[in-house]
Amino acid sequence: MAWQPNFYDVSGLEGRLSTEGWLAGIEDAAAPIVTRLITQPSAITSLSRTDEMLLARFLATLRFRGPHFRAQFADLQAQLGGQIREMLDHLSTQPRYRKLAAWWKENKH
């Protein structure tokens, strides 16, 4: 799939948060640098520190912009959730952690 609505939105306790504006700002800042490098590849050796930072930030965000990362992140969340459940199951036998364990189970983590 090349496009999916709300792909960069995250749902949380406070509602929906979108990173699209943040990502768009990074793309907008990097666009002239990328265009210059496409037309003049040797310009890579004369980028200012600011341009280097903007290009690096843009390239770093590419790692998070696709379904593969989303799948990896979901897998990590599931693994961590399982480990936390195991720890809380163990801790729930101790009176001082029973409330935390009950809260965790009630909130379907």
N, C-alpha and C positions, 0 to 999 in steps of 0.2 A: 504494500500500500504506500503510495507516494505522499498522501496527505490524510490526516485524521484530525477532525475538530477536537479542540481541547486537549491535544496530546501532551502539552506541557503544563497542564493544570494538575494541581495536587489537592486532594480533599483532606481536610483535617478537622480538628475539634472546632475551629473558628470559621469553618466554611471552606470555600474553594479559593485557592491561591494560584495565580497564573504566572509563569516565568516568561511568557511570550514577550512582554514588553522589555524585560531585562535582556533577553536574547536578541531582540531586534536592535536594541541600543548597541550591543557588542558588534552585531553585523554591520550596522550603519557606520560605526567608528572604523571598522577594519576594511570596509568596501574600497575606499580610495587607495589603501595600501596594497590590497590584493590586485586591484586593477593596474596599479603602477608596476607590480611585480610580473604580471602577465605580459604587459607590453614591453617591460624592460627588466628581464630577470637579473641582470647584474646589479640592479638597485638594492638587492638583498644585502650587499656589503656596505651600504651607506645609509641604512635606516637609522633614524634617531632612536634614542632609548625609549621615547614615548611610543614611536611607531612599532618598535620591537615588542613592547609590552602589549599594545593593542592587538598586534598580530598573534602573539602567543596566547592571549586571552581568547581570541576567536578560535584558534586551532584547538585549544583545550576544550572549549564547549562542544566541539564536533563529536567528542567522545560520548557525550550524553544525549546526542540528538538522534536517537533511533530506537527501533523496537528491541534491538539486541541488548542495549543497556537496560532498558525497561525490564526485560526478562531476567537479566542478571540481578538487578536490584530487587525484584520480586522474590527471587530465589534466596537472596541474602536475608531479606525480611523474614521469610518463612523459616530459615535456619535459626536466625536469632530468636524469633518468637518461640520456636520449639525449645531452644536452650533455656530461655527465660521461664517457660512453663515448667520445665523439669526442675529448675532451681526453686521456683515458687512452690511446686508440689512438695519438695523436700522441706523448704522453710515453713510451709503451712502447718507443719507438725509442731512448730514452736509458737507459743501464744503471741509473742510480740510481732510476728509477721502474718498472722491470720487475716487481718484486715486488708493488707496489701494483696495477698493471694486471692481473697474474695473479690476485691475490686478488679483485679486482672481478669478473672474468669467472667465476671459480670460484663465487662467491656469487650468480650470475645477476642481477646488477643491470642 
